[in-house]
Amino acid sequence: MKHSGRARKAAFKMIFITLVLVVLVPIAGVLATVIGLSLLALFWILLAVWFAFALFTLYFFRDPNARVPAGGGLVVSPGHGKVDIIDTVTDPQFMGGECQRISMFLSVLNVHVQNAPVTGKVTYLKYTEGQFLNAMKTECATCNENVYIGFVSSDPANEKIGVKLIAGVLARRIIPYIEIGDILARGDRMSLIQFGSRVDVYLPHSAKIKVKLGDRVVGGESVLAAFE
């Protein structure tokens, strides 16, 4: 008879489809469990990475109190790092001519809060855009982004001390805490450079340098020079 058995075929088809759906339910459950376990494992991995990052960030942004040395006419290091340049340069920006320079490299492991080198008044503050070369390269002082802070000291009286904060390949932000006209005591916090960077100190020829190449200095504590 025409079309005989088609209804039965439709029934078997529906039964088969529903059976497939029923079988897929536990399979989907197993897949969901596997995916859930994978996501849970990934969550713990990400949490561990975040925790390590949080610890490093807290370590990087540490801000110890400086044990400022007593004595007159001292210039302390504004930065924590390693002295790798001691030379004579010409600085028309603030020093107004030839002066001595002490430059230090701050690695990513150093403290990156800077301290006032002398007691005195901030009379010069200039931000300059630039490149982000590796701060280990000495030429970065002339072409990298930087903030120049100029002090007129009160101890010793009326001496100019320049400090240039230089961004590096990782340091993309320099944050001065001070403004022109501020009076700072030797060792006071004055700025923050985020990640590896360089700090240059400019001194008049009357200052006697007390450090040598390779010395590791501590911001607000190590004596760079003295006026005698």
N, C-alpha and C positions, 0 to 999 in steps of 0.2 A: 504494500500500500504506500502511496506517495507520502514522503516526509515522515515515514515511520521511524521512530527512534530519535528524532531530533530533540524532543523534550527531555529524553533521558540523557542525551549528550550534554544538553544545557545544564542539567542537574549535576552531572559529573564534573563539568567545567567549573560550576560554582563551588562544588564541594572541594575541588582541587585548589581553587584560588583561596578559599577560606582556610584550607589546610596550610597552604604556603604562608598566609598571614599569621596563623597561629604559631607555626614553626619560627617565623621571623621574630616573634615577640621575645623568646628567650635569647635568640641570637643578638637582637638589639640590646637586650639587657646585659649580655656578656660584653658586647662592644662598649656600651655605656660605662660599664664597670672598669674595663681596661682604660678607656679614655679618661674616666674620672681619676683612676689611680695615677695615670700619666700626668694629668693636670695637677694632682696633689703633689706628686714628686717634683714637678716643675715649680710649683709654688714654694716648696721648701728650699729648692735650689736658689730661686730668685730671692727668697727671704734671707738666705745665708749671704748671698752677694750683696744685698742691701745692707745687711748688718755690718759686713766688712767695710762697705763704703761709708756707713755712718761712723764707724770707729776711726777710719782714716780721716774723714772730714773733721771730726772733733780733735784728732791729733794735729792735723794741719793748721786749724784755726786756734791752736792753743795760744795763750796770751799771758806768759809769766810776768810777775812783777820784777822789774829791774832792780838789782842791788847797786844803786848809783854810787860811784866812788866819791869820797870827799876830797876837797882840795881846790885850790884856785887855778884858773887858766887852763882847765882840762877840756879836751874835746873827746867825747865818747863816741863809740860806733853807733850810727843810727840803725844799722841792720845786723842781723845774725847771718854769718856766712864765712867765706874764705877769701882773704885778701889775695888778689891775683894781679893787681896793677898798682904800682906806685910810680908816678911820673910827673912831668911838668907839662901843662897845657895852657892854651889861651882861651879864656872864657869871657866873651864880651857881654853875655846875657846879664850877669849879676856881679861877678867879681871885677869886671871892668878891665881885664887884661890877663897877663900871665900869672899863673897860680899853681900850687901843688894839687895833685889829684890822688886820692886813694879810692880804689874801686874794689868792690867785693861781689862775689857771685853767691846767690842764694839758691840752693838746690830745693827740690820739692819737699825735702825732709826737714828743711830749716824752719824756724819761726818766721812768719812773714808780717808781723807787726813791727813798725819802725818807731824809733825813739828820737827825741830831740837831742842833737849832739852837744848843744850848749844851752845855757840859760840866756834868753834873749827874746827879741821881738821878730815876728814874721813880717818881713817888709817886701817880700817878692814871692809870687805864686803863679806859675804858668803851666798850663797843660798844652802839650804838643802832640798832635796826631803823628802816626808813623807806622812802620812795619812791625812785625812780630818775629824777628830773627831769634835764633837760639841765644839765650842770655850768656852762654859760655863764650860767645864770640865777642871780642873786645870792640869791634866796630859797631855793635848794636847800640852803644851809647850815643852815637851820632844820628842813627836812622830809625831807631825803634820808638814807639809811643812812650812818652815819659811825662812826668810831673816834676818841675823844678821848684824847690822851696829855698828861699833865701832868708838867712837870719842875720840880724845885727846883734851881736852878743853884748850882754852887760857884764859878763865875767869870762874873759877880760873885756874891758870897756871898748865898745865901738869897733869890733872886729867883724868882718864879713865872713860868714861860713855858708857855703852852698851845698845843698843835698839834691841829687837828681835820682828820682825813683824811675826805674826803667823796666818796662814790660818785656817779657820773654815769649818764647814760642807757646808756652802754656798759660802764662799770665796775661789775661786779656782785660784785666780791670785793675785800676789803681784808685784807691779810695783815700783821699786826704781827710783827716779829721779836723784840720785847722783852716783858718782864713787869714788874710792879710790883716795885720794889726794885733793878732793874738800874742800874748806873752806866755812863753813856755819856760818851765824849769828844765834843767839838764835831766835827761832820762824820761821826760813825759812822753806818753804815746802820741804819735802825730799822724800815722797813716797805716794803711794795709795794702799789700800787693798780693793778689791771689795767684798762687802757684809760682813755679820757678822764675827768678827775676835777677836784677842787678841793682846795686845802689852805689852811686858815685858821691864822694865827698870832696869839695873844693875848699882849699885852705890858702891863706896868704903865706908868703915866704917867711914871715916872722914866726910861724908855727913850727915847732920841732916834732917831726914824725917819730912815733914811739913803736910802730909795728913794722914788720918786714913781710916780704912775699911768702905766702904759704900759711901765715898765721890764721887761725880760726877765731873770729871775734863774736862777742855777744852784745846784742843791742842794748844800749843804755848802761853797759857795764865796762866793756873793754875800752881802754884809753888808746885812741888813735894818735893823738898829738897833744902837745902842751905849749902854751905861751909862757916863756920863762924870762 
